Amino acid sequence: MTIAPKAPRRLTMKQRYEALTRDLDWEPSYVERSDVFPHTEFEGIKIHDWSKWEDPFRLTVDSYTKYQAEKDKRLYAVLDGFAQSQGHLSLTEASYLNAMKLFIQGVTPLEYAAHRNFAYLARHLDGPGPRFAALCQSIDEMRHTQTEIHTLSNYNKYYGGFHNYLEQYDRVWYLSVPKSFFDDALSAGPFEFLIAIGFSFEYLLTNLLFVPFMSGASFNGDLPTMTFGFSAQSDESRHMTLGLEAIKFLLEQDEANVPIVQAWIDKWFWRGYRVTALVAQMLDYMLPRKVMSWKEAFELYFEEQMLGGLFQDLAFYGIRPPMHVDDAIAEKEILSHQVYWTLYQFSHAAAFTTTVPDAGAQKWLSENYTETFDQLYKPLWDKEAKNIEAGGRHFARGLPQLCQVCQVPMLFTEPGDPTTLCQRESVYNGEKFQTCSDGCQWIFEREPEKYVQAWLPVHQIYQGNCGGPTVPDVLTWYGIQDGDGGEYKGSVDDRNWQKWHDAADHSNIGSEG
Amino acid sequence: MQYELRTQVIEPPRKTFTHLVERYGDRPASRYEEGSIGIQPKENFHYRPLWDPAHDIYDEAFSAFRLTDPYSFTDPRQYYYAPYVTSRAAMADAVASTLDYLDKRDLLSRMPDAWSALMGELLVPLRHYESGAQMVSCDIARFGFGTTITQCAAYAAFDRIGNAQAVSRIGIALDGGTAALLGEAKTRWVEDAPLQGLRRCMEELFLEKDWGKALIRLDVLDRLVYGLFFGHLDDAAIDAGAGSYSLFAQHQASWFTDQRKWVDALYKAWVADPETGAANKALLVATTTEALAAARAAIAPLAARADELVGAGAAAHVEATATTVRDTVAALTA
């Protein structure tokens, strides 16, 4: 029997995609729609037509799995090869890994948080298009969590500061900065989360977070992290598109959404910007081979691309640049120096090491921060160099006051005056609350009932909730081991690094743990 | 700078992360363990959810089912993201080659009319059932407790949209390449009497706040639906000369075998818990019993319609599966 070929009546790609994703929905009639989607009304956002959502992914499950499986195959091949050939010894220096310690402690858990909350959106958004987009992002974020852990797992075997990152994310003082940021988003409603993470974080600030880490990796011989970064990049570009689509959709649905979204942009720009303070010091101080200064990164990725590009487009919808953005711009000359100086003094209670920038590094800082470094920060390091000569490497003895909102120690200075500490105070229910800036104070006063709940590490230590009253008690509770923190020079990592390189000719060398 | 260090052997100071050393001893951990065990934050959450201030961001109390140690459950398939997508890429390839084959030999239009009708009327609308199952699984992925459980649920959610797409593709193929049949299927899902019980069950499932109960209720529905469509009717199709039905059904059946591996393992972990096992057992029996009663009533009209169309003993099979489910749970909790 012969088979006559049928005349093809094929769907276009777009029709096929819509049939396979958008159309997979129905209007409930046995239960109330508002009971099926109980979380999309309390924020005041008005959506009239979910079908107006433009799918940013345009992926079907078969194409997604095929593409992602290929990427993972390549990534894990690189990780295995690097581990087998002792690739960690070809880094610029062991101190480079401080940047990666911050990454696994402070960024990897954020990927996980994003994974869980995009699953919440994938259930709770009313439209099938955004639900599918959120589901893709949810499992992408799980991918990032796991590929980051697997990338850095090899370093953990040889170097301090990685081994207890999960518990430390829940407990350690400086990690409450990223944790409180994401907890803030996770405890918000679905639309605020979309703007906080999908838009402000993924679109506005992700370049400031990820590009420096990945370029730092490539400049310092960290092939696995660089490969992970490239591999994540195609996921990230989808996530950024989702963020952009989310904001356009909300703004186009109803004019009443505009002021709500604007307030979220104002809040989440400042919240996210404060988290990137950790990146600022990483770029300028932690990388043995420098990539670009924080100031340069901020100008390129934020001022040029975001303010000069994106916000011009958003003006069409009545959106203006984030409130307090001028304060961030003014801080670009001083941010990294102030943050690193604080971390330097508190690194005995941290799971990374710090050290005085050497002559070459200081020269680079002078050249990149002509207005501020020689005048304001070099004198601090000169003084510290003398302390060290006299055998007195300096660690801060007390505990810092933390900002009630961003939870960074109150180290920032008054706008326009880099020598006067900035401290704002608000009163709520008769109690005083301190914030580090006008931006954080504005955020606090907008939702004081939320921010009074903050788990502030320093307060918790004083209240006896962190293992005991002394520094060693707290460090034990943090799970910090010898070699995790403190001064880099002469540290376990430093000594092992020297030994492994000196002994390159020998066939078998041990390490000190 | 390049170093010639290839021959160097360095004894690493530690073999893996602290939380894994504490759990498994100082041995190298598998990638599944590294990527799954203890990943969910445990304490010191900063703010309570605005949409549910009674709970923490991650909270055991989102379900009455408890594990003393949430990581006493691990996925028997050891899926973390990379092996998961690799496995699903292979499944998607297999489905695609079946669809190509059906298309190339024009096999769908050569099926007995009754079986074409069954596919159009009853099978293709199941894409909406899958889409509902996606939402239920997403809720488990968000509100479940412990990464080993929620990770399985997240992949299951993605699987369900994949299943919905596979069913939709057979719908497109059945109609010779257009989406007309899919449109009809949607109307049938909302209006046809035989499908209303199933749709009602799914809509009611959306309101189930306890993720453990939601998981069981979905699993009970799945066992009846998958048992009927991709087990029993698969067999019947071969006997009736509707081999193309079976060619498609095999993929859904093998997915369901894979899915039940982790669900079964979770039931076992619940029951085996030294502290919460007794309470979990009682809950498992009660939830299953209630879910079975609802599912049987919901699926009976659908099975009856299948019998009208192809006369395959579908109704009897649903009843038999219900008995099996009840007996399995009884054996597990005895």
Chai-1 contact restraints between the chains, C-beta under 6 A:
chainA,res_idxA,chainB,res_idxB,connection_type,confidence,min_distance_angstrom,max_distance_angstrom,comment,restraint_id
A,I3,B,D106,contact,1.0,0.0,6.0,A-B,restraint_1
A,K6,B,G176,contact,1.0,0.0,6.0,A-B,restraint_2
A,P8,B,G177,contact,1.0,0.0,6.0,A-B,restraint_3
A,R9,B,G176,contact,1.0,0.0,6.0,A-B,restraint_4
A,R9,B,G177,contact,1.0,0.0,6.0,A-B,restraint_5
A,R9,B,T178,contact,1.0,0.0,6.0,A-B,restraint_6
A,R10,B,G177,contact,1.0,0.0,6.0,A-B,restraint_7
A,L11,B,A179,contact,1.0,0.0,6.0,A-B,restraint_8
A,A19,B,S168,contact,1.0,0.0,6.0,A-B,restraint_9
A,A19,B,A179,contact,1.0,0.0,6.0,A-B,restraint_10
A,A19,B,L182,contact,1.0,0.0,6.0,A-B,restraint_11
A,L20,B,Q165,contact,1.0,0.0,6.0,A-B,restraint_12
A,L20,B,S168,contact,1.0,0.0,6.0,A-B,restraint_13
A,L24,B,R127,contact,1.0,0.0,6.0,A-B,restraint_14
A,L24,B,S131,contact,1.0,0.0,6.0,A-B,restraint_15
A,L24,B,A164,contact,1.0,0.0,6.0,A-B,restraint_16
A,W26,B,H128,contact,1.0,0.0,6.0,A-B,restraint_17
A,W26,B,W189,contact,1.0,0.0,6.0,A-B,restraint_18
A,W26,B,V190,contact,1.0,0.0,6.0,A-B,restraint_19
A,P28,B,E203,contact,1.0,0.0,6.0,A-B,restraint_20
A,Y30,B,R200,contact,1.0,0.0,6.0,A-B,restraint_21
A,Y30,B,E203,contact,1.0,0.0,6.0,A-B,restraint_22
A,V31,B,E203,contact,1.0,0.0,6.0,A-B,restraint_23
A,V31,B,L207,contact,1.0,0.0,6.0,A-B,restraint_24
A,D35,B,L207,contact,1.0,0.0,6.0,A-B,restraint_25
A,V36,B,F206,contact,1.0,0.0,6.0,A-B,restraint_26
A,H39,B,W51,contact,1.0,0.0,6.0,A-B,restraint_27
A,T60,B,Q165,contact,1.0,0.0,6.0,A-B,restraint_28
A,V61,B,I161,contact,1.0,0.0,6.0,A-B,restraint_29
A,V61,B,G162,contact,1.0,0.0,6.0,A-B,restraint_30
A,V61,B,Q165,contact,1.0,0.0,6.0,A-B,restraint_31
A,D62,B,A92,contact,1.0,0.0,6.0,A-B,restraint_32
A,T65,B,V85,contact,1.0,0.0,6.0,A-B,restraint_33
A,T65,B,R88,contact,1.0,0.0,6.0,A-B,restraint_34
A,T65,B,A89,contact,1.0,0.0,6.0,A-B,restraint_35
A,T65,B,A92,contact,1.0,0.0,6.0,A-B,restraint_36
A,K66,B,A89,contact,1.0,0.0,6.0,A-B,restraint_37
A,Q68,B,V85,contact,1.0,0.0,6.0,A-B,restraint_38
A,A69,B,V85,contact,1.0,0.0,6.0,A-B,restraint_39
A,A69,B,T86,contact,1.0,0.0,6.0,A-B,restraint_40
A,A69,B,A89,contact,1.0,0.0,6.0,A-B,restraint_41
A,D72,B,A82,contact,1.0,0.0,6.0,A-B,restraint_42
A,S85,B,R6,contact,1.0,0.0,6.0,A-B,restraint_43
A,Q86,B,L5,contact,1.0,0.0,6.0,A-B,restraint_44
A,Q86,B,Q8,contact,1.0,0.0,6.0,A-B,restraint_45
A,L89,B,Y3,contact,1.0,0.0,6.0,A-B,restraint_46
A,L89,B,L5,contact,1.0,0.0,6.0,A-B,restraint_47
A,S90,B,Y3,contact,1.0,0.0,6.0,A-B,restraint_48
A,Y112,B,I39,contact,1.0,0.0,6.0,A-B,restraint_49
A,R116,B,R142,contact,1.0,0.0,6.0,A-B,restraint_50
A,A119,B,C138,contact,1.0,0.0,6.0,A-B,restraint_51
A,A119,B,A141,contact,1.0,0.0,6.0,A-B,restraint_52
A,A119,B,R142,contact,1.0,0.0,6.0,A-B,restraint_53
A,A119,B,A154,contact,1.0,0.0,6.0,A-B,restraint_54
A,Y120,B,R142,contact,1.0,0.0,6.0,A-B,restraint_55
A,A122,B,C138,contact,1.0,0.0,6.0,A-B,restraint_56
A,R123,B,M135,contact,1.0,0.0,6.0,A-B,restraint_57
A,R123,B,C138,contact,1.0,0.0,6.0,A-B,restraint_58
A,R123,B,D139,contact,1.0,0.0,6.0,A-B,restraint_59
A,I139,B,A154,contact,1.0,0.0,6.0,A-B,restraint_60
A,I139,B,F158,contact,1.0,0.0,6.0,A-B,restraint_61
A,M142,B,Y81,contact,1.0,0.0,6.0,A-B,restraint_62
A,R143,B,Y81,contact,1.0,0.0,6.0,A-B,restraint_63
A,Q146,B,G35,contact,1.0,0.0,6.0,A-B,restraint_64
A,Q146,B,Y80,contact,1.0,0.0,6.0,A-B,restraint_65
A,Q146,B,Y81,contact,1.0,0.0,6.0,A-B,restraint_66
A,I149,B,E34,contact,1.0,0.0,6.0,A-B,restraint_67
A,I149,B,G35,contact,1.0,0.0,6.0,A-B,restraint_68
A,H150,B,R31,contact,1.0,0.0,6.0,A-B,restraint_69
A,S153,B,E34,contact,1.0,0.0,6.0,A-B,restraint_70
A,K157,B,P12,contact,1.0,0.0,6.0,A-B,restraint_71
A,K157,B,R14,contact,1.0,0.0,6.0,A-B,restraint_72
A,Y158,B,P12,contact,1.0,0.0,6.0,A-B,restraint_73
A,H163,B,R14,contact,1.0,0.0,6.0,A-B,restraint_74
A,H163,B,F17,contact,1.0,0.0,6.0,A-B,restraint_75
A,H163,B,T18,contact,1.0,0.0,6.0,A-B,restraint_76
A,N164,B,T18,contact,1.0,0.0,6.0,A-B,restraint_77
A,L166,B,H19,contact,1.0,0.0,6.0,A-B,restraint_78
A,L166,B,G38,contact,1.0,0.0,6.0,A-B,restraint_79
A,D170,B,P41,contact,1.0,0.0,6.0,A-B,restraint_80
A,D170,B,K42,contact,1.0,0.0,6.0,A-B,restraint_81
A,D170,B,E43,contact,1.0,0.0,6.0,A-B,restraint_82
A,D170,B,N44,contact,1.0,0.0,6.0,A-B,restraint_83
A,S180,B,H46,contact,1.0,0.0,6.0,A-B,restraint_84
A,D183,B,F45,contact,1.0,0.0,6.0,A-B,restraint_85
A,D183,B,H46,contact,1.0,0.0,6.0,A-B,restraint_86
A,D183,B,Y47,contact,1.0,0.0,6.0,A-B,restraint_87
A,L186,B,I57,contact,1.0,0.0,6.0,A-B,restraint_88
A,S187,B,Y47,contact,1.0,0.0,6.0,A-B,restraint_89
A,S187,B,P49,contact,1.0,0.0,6.0,A-B,restraint_90
A,S187,B,L50,contact,1.0,0.0,6.0,A-B,restraint_91
A,A188,B,L50,contact,1.0,0.0,6.0,A-B,restraint_92
A,G189,B,L50,contact,1.0,0.0,6.0,A-B,restraint_93
A,K450,B,Y47,contact,1.0,0.0,6.0,A-B,restraint_94
A,Q453,B,Y47,contact,1.0,0.0,6.0,A-B,restraint_95
A,A454,B,H46,contact,1.0,0.0,6.0,A-B,restraint_96
A,W455,B,N44,contact,1.0,0.0,6.0,A-B,restraint_97
A,W455,B,H46,contact,1.0,0.0,6.0,A-B,restraint_98
A,A504,B,Y3,contact,1.0,0.0,6.0,A-B,restraint_99
A,A504,B,L5,contact,1.0,0.0,6.0,A-B,restraint_100
A,S507,B,T7,contact,1.0,0.0,6.0,A-B,restraint_101
A,N508,B,V9,contact,1.0,0.0,6.0,A-B,restraint_102
A,I509,B,I10,contact,1.0,0.0,6.0,A-B,restraint_103
A,G510,B,E11,contact,1.0,0.0,6.0,A-B,restraint_104
A,S511,B,E11,contact,1.0,0.0,6.0,A-B,restraint_105
A,S511,B,P13,contact,1.0,0.0,6.0,A-B,restraint_106
A,G513,B,P13,contact,1.0,0.0,6.0,A-B,restraint_107
